[in-house]
Structure formats: C-alpha cells, structure tokens
Amino acid sequence: MIADAPVARLKAAAPIEVVRQFNEAWAAGDIDGGMRLVADHAVYALYISGDLLPIGGETVGRVNIEAGLRQVRSDFEYLLFRPLDLKVKGDEVRYQVEFMYRHRRSGEVLNGRFRLIMRVENGLIVRADEYHDRAKVEAFLRLFACPP
C-alpha cells in the first residue's frame, strides 16, 4: 500500500552551498546554471543608478533579473570574479567579490571589490543586495559606458 511507505523528504542545500554554486556558475559564465538557483520571486538590489546601468536599483523576479544580468555580461567581459570570505548568518551569506571587468565597447577596465549579501530560502536565492563603490562605478559608466 502506497500510503504506508515512508516518504523521504529532501533537505534543501545549506545557504553557503547555494551561494557557492551560484558563484561558481557565474564566474564560469554559466548564466543558466546560476539562474537555476534563483527563486521566481527573487529581488536583486544593485546600489547603482538605474539611469547609468539598466539593472541598477531593485529588480524583482527571476526573469527580469536574468535579463538584466545577461545584458551586463553582454556589455562587460569578466576578467576576474573572485568571491572572498563567505560568512553565514542564518539564511544570509555575506561576502566580498574581487572583480575586474572590461567594458566591451570601450575596452576600458573597471576593477575593485564589492560586497554581496544573499538570502537563501528552501535552497534558492530570494534576495541579493550588491554594494559597490558607487561614485567610482558611476563615474566609470558616465565616462565609458553611457551612449554619447
């Protein structure tokens, strides 16, 4: 009888494992692999002006987040994306990323570090807050990335 059979409940991956898997996929340019770890209703907050970078500000929903991140990957060649010092606090993973991106159209390079805070629920990323040196990144975007 089926009702008498025990049902094994799958345990969701730990937040740090989800974030590590996302970062591995993202660093490798595997956008599809990374987006499989993002919840349908996720929120991505990138604290950069949306006037300078279309995905700047707050983006809601995996489909919208994916579209914005694909545009970023189209505009910038990722020379370095190195997550550092991942720390877990409950369902949040906080860390820094050392980065170096080449703007494809201008050939200019933007580098530095930024901070990410990702919240994971039931094995999926539900929120990501990304904090850059806003003045530096926005100056770069004004100089090289914005259409004349």
C-alpha positions as CSV (number, residue, x, y, z in Angstrom):
1,M,0.0,0.0,0.0
2,I,1.5,3.3,-1.0
3,A,0.2,5.3,2.0
4,D,2.2,3.0,4.3
5,A,5.5,3.7,2.5
6,P,7.8,6.2,4.2
7,V,8.5,9.3,2.2
8,A,12.0,10.7,2.2
9,R,11.9,14.5,2.5
10,L,14.6,16.2,0.5
11,K,16.6,18.6,2.6
12,A,17.4,22.0,0.9
13,A,21.0,22.8,0.4
14,A,22.6,25.0,3.0
15,P,22.7,28.7,2.2
16,I,26.5,28.8,1.8
17,E,26.4,25.8,-0.7
18,V,23.7,27.5,-2.8
19,V,25.8,30.7,-2.9
20,R,29.0,28.8,-3.7
21,Q,27.2,27.0,-6.6
22,F,25.8,30.3,-7.9
23,N,29.2,31.9,-7.8
24,E,30.9,29.0,-9.5
25,A,28.3,29.1,-12.3
26,W,28.5,32.9,-12.6
27,A,32.3,33.0,-12.7
28,A,32.3,30.4,-15.4
29,G,29.8,32.4,-17.5
30,D,27.1,29.7,-16.9
31,I,24.2,32.1,-16.6
32,D,21.6,29.3,-16.9
33,G,23.3,27.3,-14.2
34,G,23.3,30.3,-11.8
35,M,19.7,31.3,-12.5
36,R,18.5,27.8,-11.6
37,L,19.5,28.7,-8.1
38,V,17.4,31.9,-8.0
39,A,13.7,31.9,-6.8
40,D,11.0,33.0,-9.2
41,H,10.1,35.9,-6.8
42,A,13.7,36.9,-6.0
43,V,14.8,40.5,-5.6
44,Y,18.2,41.8,-6.8
45,A,19.2,45.2,-5.4
46,L,22.2,46.8,-7.1
47,Y,23.0,50.1,-5.5
48,I,24.0,51.9,-8.7
49,S,21.9,54.4,-10.6
50,G,19.4,52.8,-13.0
51,D,20.0,55.8,-15.3
52,L,23.5,54.6,-15.8
53,L,23.0,50.8,-15.7
54,P,19.6,49.3,-16.6
55,I,19.8,46.7,-13.8
56,G,20.7,49.4,-11.3
57,G,18.2,49.8,-8.4
58,E,15.9,47.0,-7.4
59,T,14.9,44.3,-9.9
60,V,12.1,41.8,-9.0
61,G,11.5,38.4,-10.4
62,R,14.0,35.8,-11.8
63,V,13.0,36.6,-15.4
64,N,13.8,40.3,-15.0
65,I,16.9,39.6,-13.0
66,E,18.2,37.2,-15.7
67,A,17.5,39.7,-18.5
68,G,19.5,42.4,-16.6
69,L,22.4,40.1,-15.8
70,R,22.6,38.8,-19.4
71,Q,22.9,42.5,-20.5
72,V,25.7,43.1,-18.0
73,R,27.5,40.0,-19.4
74,S,27.0,41.3,-22.9
75,D,28.4,44.7,-22.0
76,F,31.3,43.5,-19.9
77,E,33.9,40.8,-20.3
78,Y,34.6,39.2,-16.9
79,L,38.4,39.1,-16.4
80,L,38.1,38.3,-12.7
81,F,35.3,37.4,-10.4
82,R,36.6,36.1,-7.1
83,P,34.3,35.7,-4.1
84,L,36.2,36.2,-0.8
85,D,35.5,35.5,2.9
86,L,32.0,34.0,2.7
87,K,30.3,34.3,6.1
88,V,27.0,32.8,7.1
89,K,24.4,34.3,9.5
90,G,21.2,32.3,9.5
91,D,19.8,32.3,5.9
92,E,22.2,35.1,4.8
93,V,25.6,34.7,3.2
94,R,27.8,37.8,3.3
95,Y,31.0,38.2,1.3
96,Q,33.1,40.4,-0.9
97,V,33.9,39.9,-4.6
98,E,37.2,41.0,-6.1
99,F,36.4,41.8,-9.7
100,M,37.9,43.1,-13.0
101,Y,35.6,43.7,-15.9
102,R,36.5,45.0,-19.4
103,H,33.8,47.2,-21.0
104,R,33.5,45.6,-24.4
105,R,32.7,48.8,-26.4
106,S,35.4,51.0,-25.0
107,G,38.0,48.4,-24.0
108,E,38.4,50.2,-20.6
109,V,38.7,48.1,-17.4
110,L,36.8,48.5,-14.2
111,N,38.2,46.7,-11.1
112,G,37.9,46.7,-7.4
113,R,35.8,44.9,-4.7
114,F,32.1,44.9,-3.9
115,R,30.0,43.4,-1.1
116,L,27.2,41.0,-1.6
117,I,24.6,39.8,0.8
118,M,22.5,36.9,-0.4
119,R,19.5,35.4,1.4
120,V,18.6,31.8,0.7
121,E,15.3,30.1,1.5
122,N,14.5,26.5,0.6
123,G,17.6,26.1,-1.4
124,L,17.1,29.1,-3.6
125,I,18.4,32.7,-3.6
126,V,15.5,35.0,-2.7
127,R,17.4,38.3,-2.3
128,A,20.8,39.7,-3.3
129,D,22.0,43.1,-2.2
130,E,25.1,44.3,-4.1
131,Y,27.1,47.2,-2.8
132,H,29.8,48.8,-4.9
133,D,31.9,52.0,-4.6
134,R,29.0,53.8,-6.1
135,A,30.9,57.0,-7.0
136,K,33.7,55.1,-8.7
137,V,31.4,52.8,-10.7
138,E,29.0,55.6,-11.7
139,A,32.0,57.8,-12.9
140,F,33.2,54.9,-15.0
141,L,29.8,54.4,-16.5
142,R,29.5,58.1,-17.3
143,L,32.9,58.1,-19.0
144,F,32.8,54.9,-20.9
145,A,29.5,53.0,-20.9
146,C,26.8,55.6,-21.5
147,P,25.9,56.3,-25.1
148,P,27.0,59.8,-26.3
